[in-house]
Amino acid sequence: MTAPILPAPGTRLVELQLAREFGVSQAPVREALRERSSTRLVESLPPARNLRPRPLPG
């Protein structure tokens, strides 16, 4: 098994695409993105639900 490739900061995260990639429904993907947003690893940008990975502090 290979390690997943992380999206670059600023890349739009699409729930449906992520769900298909991981073979799950959108609900767990949505919950995971919500959790990552609360820890500031993902940021929500306008328009609503436009989620993108945040750059890591460096």
SEFIZA-3560 file (N, C-alpha, C; in Angstrom, 3 decimals):
REM SEFIZA-3560
<numar><xx>0.847</xx><yy>-1.177</yy><zz>0.000</zz><atom>N</atom></numar>
<numar><xx>0.000</xx><yy>0.000</yy><zz>0.000</zz><atom>CA</atom></numar>
<numar><xx>0.896</xx><yy>1.244</yy><zz>0.000</zz><atom>C</atom></numar>
<numar><xx>0.566</xx><yy>2.210</yy><zz>-0.814</zz><atom>N</atom></numar>
<numar><xx>1.354</xx><yy>3.438</yy><zz>-0.878</zz><atom>CA</atom></numar>
<numar><xx>0.736</xx><yy>4.507</yy><zz>0.003</zz><atom>C</atom></numar>
<numar><xx>1.556</xx><yy>5.423</yy><zz>0.439</zz><atom>N</atom></numar>
<numar><xx>1.071</xx><yy>6.522</yy><zz>1.274</zz><atom>CA</atom></numar>
<numar><xx>0.231</xx><yy>7.468</yy><zz>0.426</zz><atom>C</atom></numar>
<numar><xx>-0.847</xx><yy>8.011</yy><zz>0.997</zz><atom>N</atom></numar>
<numar><xx>-1.672</xx><yy>8.943</yy><zz>0.235</zz><atom>CA</atom></numar>
<numar><xx>-0.893</xx><yy>10.223</yy><zz>-0.060</zz><atom>C</atom></numar>
<numar><xx>-1.169</xx><yy>10.799</yy><zz>-1.198</zz><atom>N</atom></numar>
<numar><xx>-0.551</xx><yy>12.064</yy><zz>-1.572</zz><atom>CA</atom></numar>
<numar><xx>-1.405</xx><yy>13.184</yy><zz>-0.999</zz><atom>C</atom></numar>
<numar><xx>-0.781</xx><yy>14.054</yy><zz>-0.230</zz><atom>N</atom></numar>
<numar><xx>-1.510</xx><yy>15.158</yy><zz>0.373</zz><atom>CA</atom></numar>
<numar><xx>-1.678</xx><yy>16.279</yy><zz>-0.644</zz><atom>C</atom></numar>
<numar><xx>-2.863</xx><yy>16.889</yy><zz>-0.670</zz><atom>N</atom></numar>
<numar><xx>-3.064</xx><yy>18.005</yy><zz>-1.603</zz><atom>CA</atom></numar>
<numar><xx>-2.242</xx><yy>19.212</yy><zz>-1.166</zz><atom>C</atom></numar>
<numar><xx>-1.821</xx><yy>19.976</yy><zz>-2.138</zz><atom>N</atom></numar>
<numar><xx>-1.038</xx><yy>21.179</yy><zz>-1.864</zz><atom>CA</atom></numar>
<numar><xx>-1.923</xx><yy>22.225</yy><zz>-1.183</zz><atom>C</atom></numar>
<numar><xx>-1.352</xx><yy>23.056</yy><zz>-0.312</zz><atom>N</atom></numar>
<numar><xx>-2.129</xx><yy>24.139</yy><zz>0.290</zz><atom>CA</atom></numar>
<numar><xx>-2.790</xx><yy>24.973</yy><zz>-0.810</zz><atom>C</atom></numar>
<numar><xx>-4.053</xx><yy>25.312</yy><zz>-0.576</zz><atom>N</atom></numar>
<numar><xx>-4.804</xx><yy>26.112</yy><zz>-1.537</zz><atom>CA</atom></numar>
<numar><xx>-5.589</xx><yy>25.291</yy><zz>-2.542</zz><atom>C</atom></numar>
<numar><xx>-5.347</xx><yy>23.966</yy><zz>-2.597</zz><atom>N</atom></numar>
<numar><xx>-6.088</xx><yy>23.095</yy><zz>-3.504</zz><atom>CA</atom></numar>
<numar><xx>-7.502</xx><yy>22.900</yy><zz>-2.980</zz><atom>C</atom></numar>
<numar><xx>-8.482</xx><yy>23.039</yy><zz>-3.842</zz><atom>N</atom></numar>
<numar><xx>-9.867</xx><yy>22.867</yy><zz>-3.414</zz><atom>CA</atom></numar>
<numar><xx>-10.119</xx><yy>21.405</yy><zz>-3.062</zz><atom>C</atom></numar>
<numar><xx>-10.742</xx><yy>21.161</yy><zz>-1.922</zz><atom>N</atom></numar>
<numar><xx>-11.092</xx><yy>19.814</yy><zz>-1.471</zz><atom>CA</atom></numar>
<numar><xx>-12.561</xx><yy>19.581</yy><zz>-1.787</zz><atom>C</atom></numar>
<numar><xx>-12.855</xx><yy>18.588</yy><zz>-2.594</zz><atom>N</atom></numar>
<numar><xx>-14.217</xx><yy>18.292</yy><zz>-3.015</zz><atom>CA</atom></numar>
<numar><xx>-14.666</xx><yy>17.011</yy><zz>-2.324</zz><atom>C</atom></numar>
<numar><xx>-15.715</xx><yy>17.124</yy><zz>-1.506</zz><atom>N</atom></numar>
<numar><xx>-16.197</xx><yy>15.976</yy><zz>-0.728</zz><atom>CA</atom></numar>
<numar><xx>-16.453</xx><yy>14.749</yy><zz>-1.588</zz><atom>C</atom></numar>
<numar><xx>-17.159</xx><yy>14.923</yy><zz>-2.683</zz><atom>N</atom></numar>
<numar><xx>-17.514</xx><yy>13.784</yy><zz>-3.530</zz><atom>CA</atom></numar>
<numar><xx>-16.269</xx><yy>13.109</yy><zz>-4.092</zz><atom>C</atom></numar>
<numar><xx>-15.302</xx><yy>13.877</yy><zz>-4.542</zz><atom>N</atom></numar>
<numar><xx>-14.066</xx><yy>13.288</yy><zz>-5.076</zz><atom>CA</atom></numar>
<numar><xx>-13.301</xx><yy>12.535</yy><zz>-3.993</zz><atom>C</atom></numar>
<numar><xx>-13.211</xx><yy>13.128</yy><zz>-2.805</zz><atom>N</atom></numar>
<numar><xx>-12.519</xx><yy>12.458</yy><zz>-1.700</zz><atom>CA</atom></numar>
<numar><xx>-13.239</xx><yy>11.181</yy><zz>-1.299</zz><atom>C</atom></numar>
<numar><xx>-14.575</xx><yy>11.228</yy><zz>-1.246</zz><atom>N</atom></numar>
<numar><xx>-15.355</xx><yy>10.045</yy><zz>-0.882</zz><atom>CA</atom></numar>
<numar><xx>-15.113</xx><yy>8.911</yy><zz>-1.880</zz><atom>C</atom></numar>
<numar><xx>-15.124</xx><yy>9.240</yy><zz>-3.148</zz><atom>N</atom></numar>
<numar><xx>-14.877</xx><yy>8.212</yy><zz>-4.171</zz><atom>CA</atom></numar>
<numar><xx>-13.461</xx><yy>7.666</yy><zz>-4.074</zz><atom>C</atom></numar>
<numar><xx>-12.492</xx><yy>8.546</yy><zz>-3.845</zz><atom>N</atom></numar>
<numar><xx>-11.097</xx><yy>8.119</yy><zz>-3.742</zz><atom>CA</atom></numar>
<numar><xx>-10.881</xx><yy>7.138</yy><zz>-2.595</zz><atom>C</atom></numar>
<numar><xx>-11.563</xx><yy>7.384</yy><zz>-1.460</zz><atom>N</atom></numar>
<numar><xx>-11.392</xx><yy>6.530</yy><zz>-0.282</zz><atom>CA</atom></numar>
<numar><xx>-12.440</xx><yy>5.440</yy><zz>-0.174</zz><atom>C</atom></numar>
<numar><xx>-13.402</xx><yy>5.413</yy><zz>-1.105</zz><atom>N</atom></numar>
<numar><xx>-14.412</xx><yy>4.358</yy><zz>-1.106</zz><atom>CA</atom></numar>
<numar><xx>-15.386</xx><yy>4.443</yy><zz>0.052</zz><atom>C</atom></numar>
<numar><xx>-15.744</xx><yy>5.668</yy><zz>0.441</zz><atom>N</atom></numar>
<numar><xx>-16.700</xx><yy>5.873</yy><zz>1.538</zz><atom>CA</atom></numar>
<numar><xx>-17.774</xx><yy>6.860</yy><zz>1.077</zz><atom>C</atom></numar>
<numar><xx>-18.808</xx><yy>7.015</yy><zz>1.897</zz><atom>N</atom></numar>
<numar><xx>-19.835</xx><yy>8.002</yy><zz>1.569</zz><atom>CA</atom></numar>
<numar><xx>-19.318</xx><yy>9.399</yy><zz>1.915</zz><atom>C</atom></numar>
<numar><xx>-20.076</xx><yy>10.409</yy><zz>1.532</zz><atom>N</atom></numar>
<numar><xx>-19.656</xx><yy>11.778</yy><zz>1.784</zz><atom>CA</atom></numar>
<numar><xx>-19.741</xx><yy>12.161</yy><zz>3.260</zz><atom>C</atom></numar>
<numar><xx>-20.594</xx><yy>11.493</yy><zz>4.033</zz><atom>N</atom></numar>
<numar><xx>-20.772</xx><yy>11.866</yy><zz>5.444</zz><atom>CA</atom></numar>
<numar><xx>-19.466</xx><yy>11.790</yy><zz>6.246</zz><atom>C</atom></numar>
<numar><xx>-18.707</xx><yy>10.678</yy><zz>6.183</zz><atom>N</atom></numar>
<numar><xx>-17.451</xx><yy>10.657</yy><zz>6.955</zz><atom>CA</atom></numar>
<numar><xx>-16.415</xx><yy>11.652</yy><zz>6.429</zz><atom>C</atom></numar>
<numar><xx>-16.437</xx><yy>11.905</yy><zz>5.136</zz><atom>N</atom></numar>
<numar><xx>-15.514</xx><yy>12.892</yy><zz>4.567</zz><atom>CA</atom></numar>
<numar><xx>-15.885</xx><yy>14.276</yy><zz>5.093</zz><atom>C</atom></numar>
<numar><xx>-17.168</xx><yy>14.587</yy><zz>5.084</zz><atom>N</atom></numar>
<numar><xx>-17.641</xx><yy>15.890</yy><zz>5.578</zz><atom>CA</atom></numar>
<numar><xx>-17.258</xx><yy>16.075</yy><zz>7.043</zz><atom>C</atom></numar>
<numar><xx>-17.443</xx><yy>15.033</yy><zz>7.846</zz><atom>N</atom></numar>
<numar><xx>-17.106</xx><yy>15.107</yy><zz>9.271</zz><atom>CA</atom></numar>
<numar><xx>-15.596</xx><yy>15.292</yy><zz>9.454</zz><atom>C</atom></numar>
<numar><xx>-14.800</xx><yy>14.564</yy><zz>8.687</zz><atom>N</atom></numar>
<numar><xx>-13.343</xx><yy>14.700</yy><zz>8.788</zz><atom>CA</atom></numar>
<numar><xx>-12.899</xx><yy>16.107</yy><zz>8.400</zz><atom>C</atom></numar>
<numar><xx>-13.482</xx><yy>16.657</yy><zz>7.349</zz><atom>N</atom></numar>
<numar><xx>-13.135</xx><yy>18.018</yy><zz>6.943</zz><atom>CA</atom></numar>
<numar><xx>-13.550</xx><yy>19.027</yy><zz>8.003</zz><atom>C</atom></numar>
<numar><xx>-14.699</xx><yy>18.797</yy><zz>8.619</zz><atom>N</atom></numar>
<numar><xx>-15.158</xx><yy>19.688</yy><zz>9.698</zz><atom>CA</atom></numar>
<numar><xx>-14.185</xx><yy>19.641</yy><zz>10.874</zz><atom>C</atom></numar>
<numar><xx>-13.741</xx><yy>18.438</yy><zz>11.229</zz><atom>N</atom></numar>
<numar><xx>-12.772</xx><yy>18.296</yy><zz>12.323</zz><atom>CA</atom></numar>
<numar><xx>-11.445</xx><yy>18.973</yy><zz>11.974</zz><atom>C</atom></numar>
<numar><xx>-10.980</xx><yy>18.784</yy><zz>10.749</zz><atom>N</atom></numar>
<numar><xx>-9.725</xx><yy>19.421</yy><zz>10.326</zz><atom>CA</atom></numar>
<numar><xx>-9.861</xx><yy>20.932</yy><zz>10.305</zz><atom>C</atom></numar>
<numar><xx>-11.042</xx><yy>21.412</yy><zz>10.000</zz><atom>N</atom></numar>
<numar><xx>-11.281</xx><yy>22.855</yy><zz>10.002</zz><atom>CA</atom></numar>
<numar><xx>-11.181</xx><yy>23.405</yy><zz>11.428</zz><atom>C</atom></numar>
<numar><xx>-11.690</xx><yy>22.629</yy><zz>12.396</zz><atom>N</atom></numar>
<numar><xx>-11.645</xx><yy>23.091</yy><zz>13.787</zz><atom>CA</atom></numar>
<numar><xx>-10.215</xx><yy>23.108</yy><zz>14.331</zz><atom>C</atom></numar>
<numar><xx>-9.343</xx><yy>22.297</yy><zz>13.753</zz><atom>N</atom></numar>
<numar><xx>-7.935</xx><yy>22.297</yy><zz>14.170</zz><atom>CA</atom></numar>
<numar><xx>-7.082</xx><yy>23.179</yy><zz>13.268</zz><atom>C</atom></numar>
<numar><xx>-7.730</xx><yy>23.865</yy><zz>12.344</zz><atom>N</atom></numar>
<numar><xx>-7.112</xx><yy>24.829</yy><zz>11.436</zz><atom>CA</atom></numar>
<numar><xx>-6.153</xx><yy>24.200</yy><zz>10.430</zz><atom>C</atom></numar>
<numar><xx>-6.316</xx><yy>22.886</yy><zz>10.159</zz><atom>N</atom></numar>
<numar><xx>-5.537</xx><yy>22.249</yy><zz>9.106</zz><atom>CA</atom></numar>
<numar><xx>-6.192</xx><yy>22.460</yy><zz>7.746</zz><atom>C</atom></numar>
<numar><xx>-7.484</xx><yy>22.780</yy><zz>7.784</zz><atom>N</atom></numar>
<numar><xx>-8.261</xx><yy>23.073</yy><zz>6.585</zz><atom>CA</atom></numar>
<numar><xx>-8.959</xx><yy>24.388</yy><zz>6.844</zz><atom>C</atom></numar>
<numar><xx>-9.031</xx><yy>25.238</yy><zz>5.819</zz><atom>N</atom></numar>
<numar><xx>-9.733</xx><yy>26.499</yy><zz>5.978</zz><atom>CA</atom></numar>
<numar><xx>-10.891</xx><yy>26.586</yy><zz>5.003</zz><atom>C</atom></numar>
<numar><xx>-11.938</xx><yy>27.252</yy><zz>5.425</zz><atom>N</atom></numar>
<numar><xx>-13.119</xx><yy>27.455</yy><zz>4.605</zz><atom>CA</atom></numar>
<numar><xx>-13.052</xx><yy>28.853</yy><zz>4.016</zz><atom>C</atom></numar>
<numar><xx>-13.171</xx><yy>28.908</yy><zz>2.698</zz><atom>N</atom></numar>
<numar><xx>-13.111</xx><yy>30.184</yy><zz>1.993</zz><atom>CA</atom></numar>
<numar><xx>-14.423</xx><yy>30.414</yy><zz>1.249</zz><atom>C</atom></numar>
<numar><xx>-14.773</xx><yy>31.674</yy><zz>1.009</zz><atom>N</atom></numar>
<numar><xx>-15.987</xx><yy>31.936</yy><zz>0.228</zz><atom>CA</atom></numar>
<numar><xx>-15.837</xx><yy>31.360</yy><zz>-1.169</zz><atom>C</atom></numar>
<numar><xx>-16.849</xx><yy>30.861</yy><zz>-1.800</zz><atom>N</atom></numar>
<numar><xx>-18.197</xx><yy>30.675</yy><zz>-1.301</zz><atom>CA</atom></numar>
<numar><xx>-18.249</xx><yy>29.582</yy><zz>-0.235</zz><atom>C</atom></numar>
<numar><xx>-19.374</xx><yy>29.475</yy><zz>0.429</zz><atom>N</atom></numar>
<numar><xx>-19.542</xx><yy>28.526</yy><zz>1.538</zz><atom>CA</atom></numar>
<numar><xx>-19.102</xx><yy>27.122</yy><zz>1.126</zz><atom>C</atom></numar>
<numar><xx>-18.482</xx><yy>26.423</yy><zz>2.072</zz><atom>N</atom></numar>
<numar><xx>-18.033</xx><yy>25.035</yy><zz>1.916</zz><atom>CA</atom></numar>
<numar><xx>-16.924</xx><yy>24.881</yy><zz>0.889</zz><atom>C</atom></numar>
<numar><xx>-16.231</xx><yy>25.932</yy><zz>0.598</zz><atom>N</atom></numar>
<numar><xx>-15.079</xx><yy>25.852</yy><zz>-0.290</zz><atom>CA</atom></numar>
<numar><xx>-13.867</xx><yy>25.627</yy><zz>0.610</zz><atom>C</atom></numar>
<numar><xx>-13.502</xx><yy>24.364</yy><zz>0.821</zz><atom>N</atom></numar>
<numar><xx>-12.466</xx><yy>24.002</yy><zz>1.782</zz><atom>CA</atom></numar>
<numar><xx>-11.136</xx><yy>23.763</yy><zz>1.086</zz><atom>C</atom></numar>
<numar><xx>-10.074</xx><yy>24.239</yy><zz>1.726</zz><atom>N</atom></numar>
<numar><xx>-8.717</xx><yy>24.076</yy><zz>1.198</zz><atom>CA</atom></numar>
<numar><xx>-7.752</xx><yy>23.795</yy><zz>2.355</zz><atom>C</atom></numar>
<numar><xx>-6.710</xx><yy>22.967</yy><zz>2.086</zz><atom>N</atom></numar>
<numar><xx>-5.701</xx><yy>22.750</yy><zz>3.124</zz><atom>CA</atom></numar>
<numar><xx>-4.942</xx><yy>24.050</yy><zz>3.391</zz><atom>C</atom></numar>
<numar><xx>-4.646</xx><yy>24.306</yy><zz>4.655</zz><atom>N</atom></numar>
<numar><xx>-3.874</xx><yy>25.494</yy><zz>5.027</zz><atom>CA</atom></numar>
<numar><xx>-2.392</xx><yy>25.171</yy><zz>4.901</zz><atom>C</atom></numar>
<numar><xx>-1.576</xx><yy>26.164</yy><zz>4.591</zz><atom>N</atom></numar>
<numar><xx>-0.133</xx><yy>25.929</yy><zz>4.608</zz><atom>CA</atom></numar>
<numar><xx>0.316</xx><yy>25.617</yy><zz>6.045</zz><atom>C</atom></numar>
<numar><xx>1.256</xx><yy>24.712</yy><zz>6.176</zz><atom>N</atom></numar>
<numar><xx>1.778</xx><yy>24.385</yy><zz>7.495</zz><atom>CA</atom></numar>
<numar><xx>2.757</xx><yy>25.464</yy><zz>7.917</zz><atom>C</atom></numar>
<numar><xx>2.747</xx><yy>25.822</yy><zz>9.215</zz><atom>N</atom></numar>
<numar><xx>3.698</xx><yy>26.824</yy><zz>9.677</zz><atom>CA</atom></numar>
<numar><xx>5.111</xx><yy>26.303</yy><zz>9.479</zz><atom>C</atom></numar>
<numar><xx>5.991</xx><yy>27.202</yy><zz>9.131</zz><atom>N</atom></numar>
<numar><xx>7.257</xx><yy>26.643</yy><zz>8.845</zz><atom>CA</atom></numar>
<numar><xx>8.449</xx><yy>27.335</yy><zz>9.207</zz><atom>C</atom></numar>
//
